[in-house]
Amino acid sequence: MSDKVKIAWWGKHFGEEPPLIGNKDQGAGGIFFSGCNLCCVFCQNKQISQGNFGRDYSIDELVEVMLGLQKQGAINIDLVTPTIWWRQIKQAVILAKNKGLKIPIVWNSNGYELVDVLRELKGSVDIYLPDFKYSNNELAWKYSGIKRYLEVAKKAIEEMYSQVGLFKEVNGVGKRGLIVRHLVLPGAVENSYQVLKELASMDTRIHIALMNQYTPLYGAKDIPELNRAVDSEEFNLVYDYLLKLGFINGWVQDEGSRGVLVPDFKKDNPF
């Protein structure tokens, strides 16, 4: 209930899907919030999600960050791991729009969110960009320390879709809608199949970002089945299944995309 948020980094970010970053002079207006409601052993941003890295910003300062990113030419405000700060963010978005913020708001989350919270955000978010990590709740507990992930995430994504609909872009720039990300994990092809089946039951026109960037970071190195990259056969099986289900929109990373694209969290961002 504080009037502060903790932010690890903000600036123009180029590690998102093509319509969310535009050209080399644009970029997403990334704001990486500290803290997370999941504890994924393979998190690529663990120093901020679980390490309490960052500093406190007031709501008014967050407003100025958003307006500053728009002034710098960012094509959206990309709120990364925003869930635990949703009350403060909602206030900041309203204030920023009253002060001239016009670019889309992207809610870039892990997918584990309460429907009641998402309904509070209705009208404040233009693009929802959730992960759909697990169909297997045992894996969710083992790898992310969370219960009932499938049930919670599916209801959340359904609510997101009901609010913003299919993803739409204008001249290559995303304006509104839903994009769902899924990271393929080593040895978990069946988990990916079931995630895609759940999404297909909603709508096969949903934009899917199928990710092949898994890297055994942090605690994943101590879990034998996670201490390796996803091999080509595994990823291709999931990709073929995506096509078999009839998905027609989205992006698929090739093996050359495994490099993790994250900001330099040690670089200061003065107002």
Secondary structure, DSSP 8 states (H G I E B T S, - for coil): --SEEEEEEEEEE--S-HHHH-STT--EEEEEES--S---TT-TTHHHHTS--SEEEEHHHHHHHHHHHHHTT-SSEEEES-GGGHHHHHHHHHHHHHTT--S-EEEEE-S---HHHHHHHTTT-SEEEEB---S-HHHHHHHH--SSHHHHHHHHHHHHHHHH-B-EEETTEEEEEEEEEEE--TT-HHHHHHHHHHHHHH-TTSEEEEE------GGGGGSGGGSS---HHHHHHHHHHHHHHT--SEEE--GGG-S-----TTS----
